Amino acid sequence: MTHAAQVDTTAMPVGDTQESSRAPISRLMIGLGFLLVVLSYMVNAMDRQVFPPLLPNIRAEYGFSLEQGGLLATNFTLGMALAGLPAGYLLDRFRRKTVLLVSIVIYSLGTMATPLATGLADMTLYRVISGFGEGMQSAAIFAAIGAFFAHRRGLAFGIIGVGYSAGVFIAPLIGVKLMSVHGTWHSPFYLFGTAGLLIAAASLFLVKTALTEHSAEKVVSTRTYEYMPASAYNRNTIALAVHSVVSGVAIYGFLGLYPTFLITSLHYTAEQAALAMSCLGFGGMLALLGGWLGDRVNQRNLLILSLLAVSVISVCIYEAQAGVGLQCVFAFLMGAFGLGFIYPNTNSAIQRAVRPGQIGRASGLFVTSYYGTAAFSGLLFAALVDSFGWSQAGLLQVTALPLVGVLALAFVRPSQFNNAVS
């Protein structure tokens, strides 16, 4: 994907130890470090997505209402949103590796604390803490990898998206299985939290700062960016941020309550709902294709087509009353376009909408905009279900809302991206 590279020491924060004086990083260490980054993001996804398939049992144990359950299913994204802009600030002043390691520890401890909750208030707190760590990690990963693989940013983000989708695929199956074996929903949270701590320990030694601290200016130093807006908050980034807000509400509202919809409305068993959820994660593995396409075609148009696909698939999911097999196909397609195409391309497009030295702020803006209102998407979806039923709620939040994102994307000008061809 790229050749061995020397770190640009001028981009490193003052006061940090300069590892850049060492020999250039080898291909082996690039591959190993990148693999650990992908694995850490997979565990991030497992921590997030183990909650929805276990939600019916959690609600039964605590006596939570559907609205309270919907809030808990998605409120971790509030922590992610709160972390976005501060993480962008930290990434401009400290090593990305430091921010990355601290973030993994934070969300792993938050995950392990979730089963210790005594009620709604402290479970909400633990979920938000976990989300805060996940938001910090997201900003650190995408700033670091976006800089190192500047010429293949979409493909690199697609590979990371495959790791995320693998976590979405694995978490429901393992979570429901462990709950069945141990008779409690607690054990998956302890397992996934421990896995995160182990990956953080391995990353301390095996993820080199030559990978994480690379300078985007160094990679693209032969180009000039006078044709781009000087501010990181310009027409393109604002339009993409609006699209991110809309996508976050639609996709996370769907993710948070999809298993509950299958169990309560279509009368699936917990195992069948977990299978459908895993198919959604399997579809998300097409992020490799989505990211690859994002490097080669008009990214704005690719995002518009993906949003339209999500709207059509949503109609099928909530209107077809499909059996398990067909519902798994719909879930796969929703994962393919929602997780595999929209997520990595929105992320990389925001970074391409700023000058290379502003990647940290662009990464923080994406995290905040995508996850900010998504924190309440489950609560909104549950309120719509109570008022209109599952079918109409799905049409309002997952079918109609993406069309607003299409409107926002109409204001994006790819000719002002930092990868635009002169």
N, C-alpha and C positions, 0 to 999 in steps of 0.2 A: 504493500500500500504506500510505503514511502521508504526512502533510504535512511541509513543511520544518520543521525543529525547531531550537531553541536548546539548546546544551549546558548542563547543570547543573554549574556550576563547583564546587559544594560536594562533588561526588563525585569530583573529580580529585585525583590524588596530590599531596602537597606537594612542591614543588621542580620540577615540570614546567612548561614554558612553557604559558601558558593561551591557547590558540587560540580559546577560547570567546568572547573579547571581540570577535571579528570578527562580521561579518554572518551571519545564519542561512544554513545550507548550502542551495544551490538543488536543485531536483528533478533537474537535469542531473547535478550532482556526486554526488547520492545514487545515481542510476542507474549512473553510471560507476564510482563506488567499489564499489558492490555487485557490478557485473559483474566487476571485477578480483578481488574476494574469491571469487566463484564460480569464476572461472578458476583462481585459485591452488589452490582445493580440488580442481578437476578434475585439475591436475597432481599434487597430492598422491595422488589415486587412481591416476593413471597410474604413478607411482613404485611404489606398492604392488603393483598388479596386473599389471605387466609381468613379474614374477618367475615366477608359477606356470606360464604357458604355455611359458616357456623352461626350466623346471626339468629336464625329461628331458635336454636338451642340457648343462645345467650339471652334472647328476649324472654324465653320461658323461665330461665333461672332467676332473672332479675325483675321480671314483670314489666319490661319496657313496652311502650306502645309502638306502633308502626312508625310514627313520626320520630320518636326517640331512637329507634333502631336505625332509621334512615339517616339521622344526623350522625350517629356513631359510625355508620358505615363509610361516611365520606368526610367527617370533620378532621381527619388527619391532614387533609389537604389545606386546612387553615394554618396548621403549623408549617407546611411547605411554603405557603404564600408568605407567611411572616418571615420565613428564612430567606426568601429570594433576594430582596434588595440588600439586607445586611450581609448576605453571603457574597454578593457582588462587591461590596465594600471591602470585606475581608480578603477576597481573592486579589484585589488590587494592592494589598499591603502585606500579606503573608503568603507563604508557600501554599500552592494548591494542594500539595500532598498533605500538609498539616491539616488544612480544612477538611480534606477528604477523610482522613483517619478519625478525626474528632467526630465528624458527622456519623460515621458508621457506628461508633460506640454509642452515641446519643440515641439513634433510632433502635439499636439492638436492646439497650436497657429499657427504652420505652415499651418495646414489644413484650419483653419479659415481665414488665410490671402490670400489663393489662389484666391477666387473670387474678391479680391481687386486689382488684377494684372491689369496693363495697357497694357502689351505687353508680348512678349516672354521672355525678360530678367528677369523681376521681377517675373513672374510666375515660371520660372526655379529656381530662388533663393528660393521662398517659397516652392517649391516641394523638393529641396535639403535639406532645413532646416527641413522639415517634416521628410524626410528620415533619417537625422542625428539623430533625436530623436528616430525614430523607430529602428535604428541600435543599439543605446545605450540600448534601452529597451530589444531588442532581446538578446544581450550579457548578460545583468543583469539577465534576466529571466532564461536563460538556464544555466548560471553558478550557480545561487541559487538553482534551482530545480534539476539540475544535481547532486549537492552535497547532497542535503537533501534526494533525492530518488536514492541514488547511486546504490542500488541493483536492482531497477526497472526503470532505467533511460529511456530506450526505451519506456516503457509504459507511464511514466509520460510525456515524450515529445509527445507521441501520443495523450494524452488527451489535451495538449496545442495545438497540431495541429488540433484537432477537433474544438477548439475555434476559431482558425485562419480560418478554412474552413467555420465555421458558419458565420464569418464576410464576407468572399467571397460570400457566398450564399445570405446573407441579403442585402449587400450594393447595388448591381445592381437593385434589386427589389425596395428598398426604394428610391434609388437615382432617378431612372426613374419616379417613381410615384410622388415624390415631385416636380420634374421638370415639370411634366405634370400638377399637381395641381396649382403650383405657377407661371408657365410660365417662369421659369428661372432655370438654373442649379446651382445657387448659394446656395440655401437653404440646400441641403444635406451636404455641407461642413461645414456650421455653426452648423448644428445638430450634426454631428459626432464629430466635434471639442469640442463642449460643453460636449458631453457624456464623452470624454476622461478626461476633467478637473474634472468632477464629480467623476469619478472612481479614479483619483489621490487623491482627497480629502478623499474619503472613505478608500483608501488603507493606507493613512497616519495613521489612527487610528486602522484599522482592520487587516492589514498585519503585523504580528509580526516579529521582527528581529530574533527570535529563528527559524523561518522558512527560512528566507532569508540568514542568516549568518552562516548556518550550515557548518561544516568542513567535506570535503570528507575523509580526513585522519582519522578523528575520526570514521567514519562509517566503514572503511575497515582497521582499525589499526592492525588487526591480520594477514594481508598479507604482503608479501615482493614483491618488484617490481624491483629487481636487473636484471631480465631477460628483462626489457624494456629499450629502449634508454633513456639516461639521459636528452637529449634535448627535448623540446616541439616541435621542428621543425626537425622531423625525417622522415625516408622513408615513414612510414604510413601516417603521417599528410600531407606531401607534395603530395603524390599520391591522398589522399582524397581531398586536396585543389584544385588540378587540376580537379578532377571530379566535385568539387563544382563550379568552374569557368564555365565549360562546361554546367553543369545543369542549372546554373543561366541564361546563355545566351539563352539556348534553351527554358526553361520554361517561363522566363519573356518576351522574345520576343513574345512568343505565347500569354501569358496573356494580354500583352499591346495592341495588335492589333487584338485579336480574335473578339471582337464585331464589329470592323471596317470591318474585312473580311466578317462577316456575313451580314452586312448592305450593303456594296458596291459591294461585289462579288456575294453573294447568294440572295441579295435583301430582306433580312429580315426587319421587322419593328424594331424600337428601343425596343419595348416590347418583341418581340421574341428573339432578341439578348440578352436582359437582362435575359430572362428565361434560355437560353443556358448557359450564364455565371454563373447563380445561380446553375445550375446542375453541373457545374464544381466544385463549392464550396461544393455542397452536396457530390460529390465523394470524395473530400478531407477529409470529416469526417471519412473516413476509416483509417485515421491516427491512430485511436485507435487500429485497427487491425494491421496496419503496425508497430507501435511501439511495440506492444505485440509480434509480430513475431520477431522483431529485438532483443528482449531479449532471444529468444529461438533457433534461427537458425543462420547459418553462415551469418553475416551481409553483408559481401562483396558480396556473391552470391545473396542475396536478392536484393541488389542495382543493380547488373548487370542485373538480370531478370527484374527489374522495368524499367531500361533504355531501354532495348529491347522492352518492352511493349509500352513505350512512342513513340518509333520510328514507331511501327506498327500502333498505334492509329493515329499518325500524318498523315500517308498515307491515312487512311480512311477519316479523316477530310478534307484534301485538295484535294483529288482525287474523292471522292464518289459523290459530288454534292447532298448531302443528304437533305431530307426534315427536318422540324423542329424536329419531334419526334426522328428520327434516329440521327440527329446532337446532340440532348440533351443526347442521350446514349453515343455517342463518347466523349462529353464534360465531362460526369460523369466519364468515364473510365480514361480520361486524368487527371482529378482531383484526382482520386483514386491513380494512380501511381505517378504522378508528385508532388502532394501536400501531399498525404496520406502516401506514402511509401518512396519516395526519400528524401523529406525534413527532417522528423524527424530522419531517420536512418543515413543520412549523418552527421547531427548535433551530434547525440549521438556517432557515430563511431569516429569522430574526438576527442571527449572527452575521449573515451576509448583508443585512441591511445597515450595518454600521462599519466604520473603519476598523481595521484589524486591531488597533490598540484599545478598542472599546468592547472587546468580546466579553470581558467579565461582567460589564454592566448589561450587555445584551442577554447573557445567560441568566442573570438575576431577574431581568424584566420578564423573560419567558416563564420562569418558575412562578413568579408572583402573579402574572396575568392568567396563566393556565390553571393554577391551583387555588387562586384566591377565592373566587365565588364558587368554585367546585366544592369547597368545604360545606356549603349549604345546599348542594345540588340534591343530595339524598333526602334532606328535609323537605325541599321543594317538591320533589317527585312524590314523596309520601303524602304530602298535603294535597297534591293534584289527584292522587289515587283515591284518597278519602272523599274528595269532592266529585270526581267524575268517573272513577273506576280505572282499572289498569289500561284498557284500550285507549281511552281518550287522553289519559295522562301521558302514555307513550307517544301518541301523535303530537301532543303539545311540546313536550320537552326533548324528545329524541328525533322527531321528524321535522317539526316546523323550525325549531331553534337553529339547526345547522344552516338553514337558508339565510339567517341573519349574518352568519359567518361568510357566506358566499358574497353578500352585499359588501361587507367590510373588505374582502379580498379584492373587490373591483377597484379599490383605491391604491393597491400596491403597484409599484413600478419596478419590475425586475431589472430594467435598464440602469437603475441606480444601485444595484447590488455590487458588493466588492468583487464578485467573480464574473461580472458582466464583460462580454467580449467587446473590445473597443471597435 
